[in-house]
């Protein structure tokens, strides 16, 4: 709502990230579908609020930076686990994206997704509403699966089949875990796919009555270097990140690449359930 009621505040926040050296500015429209806005009785302002979000970012970005139109999950469960159909979700996403496109977004960033069905609806809705490029990032838990069980490899393979050429991960549990996730994506990505990572600035904690994140700018600078060493080409940040974090990341990426990169995890492909069952069956047959 502040996009139309307090645009000066939103503009100043965008400007802070631009001044920190960001190449693209992400709109504050993550919860901009009618499904999220209805929680605040604003579902009849989807187009207006999303257009304003993108227009303010466009003002700040100017000609030197891109504007990413952020599209987050509906918050509803898709069929058969819930009642939301792909057609309904597609229509909701299309309404949001139409506003972002009208406001001047350069590309649509579908982010923090857990379900491939919801991603499908979002991608189809975006393509129905405009002809802007579509980027998709999913979010993974400590088991290196999304909430709906999608692996990093499945994500990059499936999304590339849908014609998405910039694919990645965002949010999650901080730089250490996203490094493993991006390594798995790098092993599975088809030729021509660009990888994108946007880690949280560490983990959230309650401190002095406020939520803060434990990832320092130095931690995020190291994360940026490690992502580049993995071959990730679009490197950003997510929850808890401030202009100070982005400034440190910008300085790190403007400097020389990391030498002698060593991952913070065991370099081993995650076994699928079928592979584990097959291995156990082979052992039983040998016994």
RAGIKA-V491130 format. One record per residue. N is the residue number from 1. SS is DSSP state (helix for helix, strand for strand, loop for the rest). PSI is psi as a letter, one per 20 degrees, with the letter a starting at -180 (none if undefined). D_CENTER is the distance of its C-alpha to the mean C-alpha in Angstrom with 1 decimal. Layout:
# RAGIKA-V491130
<<N	SS	PSI	D_CENTER> <N	SS	PSI	D_CENTER>>
This chain:
# RAGIKA-V491130
<<1	loop	h	22.4> <2	helix	i	22.7> <3	helix	h	21.5> <4	helix	h	25.0> <5	helix	h	27.0> <6	loop	l	26.0> <7	helix	h	24.4> <8	helix	h	25.9> <9	helix	g	23.8> <10	helix	g	20.5> <11	helix	g	21.7> <12	helix	h	22.6> <13	helix	g	19.3> <14	helix	g	17.7> <15	helix	h	20.7> <16	helix	g	20.2> <17	helix	h	16.9> <18	helix	g	18.7> <19	helix	h	21.7> <20	loop	i	19.7> <21	loop	j	19.1> <22	loop	q	15.7> <23	loop	h	15.7> <24	strand	q	13.4> <25	strand	p	13.1> <26	strand	p	10.3> <27	loop	q	12.4> <28	loop	l	13.0> <29	loop	k	12.8> <30	loop	g	10.1> <31	loop	l	13.2> <32	loop	j	15.0> <33	loop	r	16.3> <34	helix	h	19.9> <35	helix	h	19.2> <36	helix	g	17.6> <37	helix	h	20.0> <38	helix	h	23.0> <39	helix	h	22.7> <40	helix	j	23.9> <41	loop	k	26.2> <42	loop	j	24.3> <43	helix	i	23.5> <44	helix	j	26.1> <45	helix	k	24.2> <46	helix	g	20.9> <47	helix	g	21.8> <48	helix	g	23.3> <49	helix	h	20.6> <50	helix	h	17.8> <51	helix	g	20.2> <52	helix	h	21.1> <53	helix	g	17.5> <54	helix	h	17.1> <55	helix	h	20.8> <56	helix	g	20.6> <57	helix	h	17.8> <58	helix	h	19.8> <59	helix	g	22.9> <60	helix	g	21.4> <61	helix	h	19.7> <62	loop	b	22.9> <63	loop	i	23.5> <64	loop	i	22.1> <65	loop	r	18.4> <66	strand	q	15.9> <67	strand	p	14.3> <68	strand	o	10.8> <69	strand	o	11.3> <70	strand	p	8.6> <71	strand	o	9.2> <72	loop	r	8.5> <73	loop	q	10.8> <74	loop	h	14.5> <75	loop	i	15.4> <76	loop	q	18.1> <77	loop	p	19.0> <78	strand	q	19.6> <79	loop	q	23.0> <80	loop	i	24.8> <81	loop	h	23.4> <82	loop	b	23.3> <83	loop	i	24.8> <84	strand	p	22.0> <85	loop	r	22.7> <86	helix	h	20.6> <87	helix	g	22.8> <88	helix	g	22.3> <89	helix	g	18.6> <90	helix	g	18.7> <91	helix	g	21.0> <92	helix	g	19.0> <93	helix	h	15.9> <94	helix	g	18.4> <95	helix	g	20.0> <96	helix	g	16.9> <97	helix	h	16.0> <98	helix	g	19.6> <99	helix	g	19.6> <100	helix	g	16.6> <101	helix	g	18.5> <102	helix	h	21.7> <103	helix	i	20.5> <104	loop	j	19.7> <105	loop	q	16.1> <106	loop	h	16.0> <107	strand	r	13.1> <108	strand	p	10.9> <109	strand	o	7.1> <110	strand	o	6.6> <111	strand	r	3.6> <112	strand	k	5.0> <113	strand	q	7.6> <114	loop	h	10.7> <115	loop	p	13.3> <116	helix	h	13.9> <117	helix	g	16.4> <118	helix	h	14.0> <119	helix	g	11.7> <120	helix	g	15.2> <121	helix	g	16.2> <122	helix	g	13.3> <123	helix	g	13.8> <124	helix	h	17.5> <125	helix	g	17.4> <126	helix	g	15.6> <127	helix	h	18.2> <128	helix	h	20.9> <129	helix	h	20.3> <130	loop	r	19.9> <131	loop	k	20.0> <132	loop	q	17.1> <133	strand	q	14.8> <134	strand	p	11.8> <135	strand	q	8.6> <136	strand	p	6.6> <137	strand	q	4.0> <138	strand	r	5.8> <139	loop	p	7.0> <140	loop	q	10.5> <141	loop	a	13.6> <142	loop	i	16.6> <143	loop	j	18.0> <144	loop	k	15.2> <145	strand	q	14.8> <146	loop	r	12.6> <147	loop	h	14.7> <148	loop	j	16.1> <149	loop	j	17.1> <150	loop	p	14.9> <151	strand	r	15.1> <152	helix	g	13.0> <153	helix	g	15.9> <154	helix	h	16.1> <155	helix	g	12.5> <156	helix	h	13.1> <157	helix	g	16.7> <158	helix	g	16.3> <159	helix	h	13.6> <160	helix	h	15.8> <161	helix	h	18.7> <162	loop	j	17.3> <163	loop	j	17.3> <164	loop	p	13.7> <165	loop	i	14.1> <166	strand	o	10.8> <167	strand	q	8.8> <168	strand	b	6.9> <169	strand	q	5.4> <170	strand	r	3.9> <171	strand	c	6.6> <172	loop	b	9.7> <173	loop	k	13.1> <174	loop	r	13.1> <175	helix	h	13.7> <176	helix	g	16.4> <177	helix	h	14.6> <178	helix	h	11.5> <179	helix	g	14.3> <180	helix	g	15.8> <181	helix	g	12.8> <182	helix	h	12.4> <183	helix	g	16.2> <184	helix	g	16.3> <185	helix	g	14.0> <186	helix	h	16.3> <187	helix	h	19.3> <188	helix	i	18.4> <189	loop	p	17.0> <190	loop	r	19.5> <191	loop	p	21.0> <192	loop	i	19.3> <193	loop	p	15.7> <194	strand	p	13.6> <195	strand	q	11.1> <196	strand	p	8.0> <197	strand	p	7.3> <198	strand	n	6.1> <199	strand	q	8.5> <200	loop	q	10.2> <201	loop	m	13.6> <202	loop	b	15.5> <203	loop	q	16.5> <204	strand	q	17.6> <205	strand	q	21.4> <206	strand	o	23.9> <207	strand	p	26.1> <208	loop	l	28.9> <209	loop	j	27.7> <210	strand	q	24.2> <211	strand	p	20.8> <212	strand	r	20.0> <213	strand	q	17.9> <214	loop	j	19.9> <215	loop	o	18.0> <216	loop	r	20.3> <217	helix	h	19.7> <218	helix	h	21.6> <219	helix	g	19.3> <220	helix	h	16.3> <221	helix	g	18.5> <222	helix	g	19.4> <223	helix	g	15.8> <224	helix	g	15.3> <225	helix	g	18.6> <226	helix	h	17.9> <227	helix	g	14.7> <228	helix	h	17.0> <229	helix	h	19.7> <230	helix	i	17.7> <231	loop	j	17.2> <232	loop	p	13.6> <233	loop	h	14.0> <234	strand	o	11.0> <235	strand	p	10.6> <236	strand	a	9.1> <237	strand	r	8.9> <238	loop	c	7.7> <239	loop	q	10.4> <240	loop	i	13.9> <241	loop	p	13.5> <242	loop	r	16.4> <243	helix	h	18.0> <244	helix	g	20.0> <245	helix	g	17.1> <246	helix	h	15.9> <247	helix	g	19.6> <248	helix	h	20.1> <249	helix	g	17.2> <250	helix	g	18.7> <251	helix	h	22.1> <252	helix	g	21.2> <253	helix	h	19.7> <254	helix	i	22.7> <255	loop	a	25.0> <256	loop	q	26.1> <257	loop	q	23.9> <258	loop	p	24.2> <259	loop	q	27.3> <260	loop	k	28.1> <261	loop	p	24.5> <262	loop	p	24.7> <263	loop	q	21.9> <264	loop	k	21.8> <265	loop	r	22.2> <266	loop	p	24.6> <267	loop	n	23.9> <268	loop	p	24.4> <269	loop	p	22.7> <270	loop	p	21.8> <271	loop	q	24.6> <272	loop	r	24.2> <273	helix	g	26.4> <274	helix	g	28.6> <275	helix	g	29.1> <276	helix	g	30.2> <277	helix	g	32.6> <278	helix	g	34.0> <279	helix	g	34.6> <280	helix	h	36.4> <281	helix	g	38.4> <282	helix	h	39.5> <283	helix	h	40.7> <284	helix	h	42.6> <285	helix	h	44.3> <286	helix	h	45.4> <287	loop	none	46.8>>
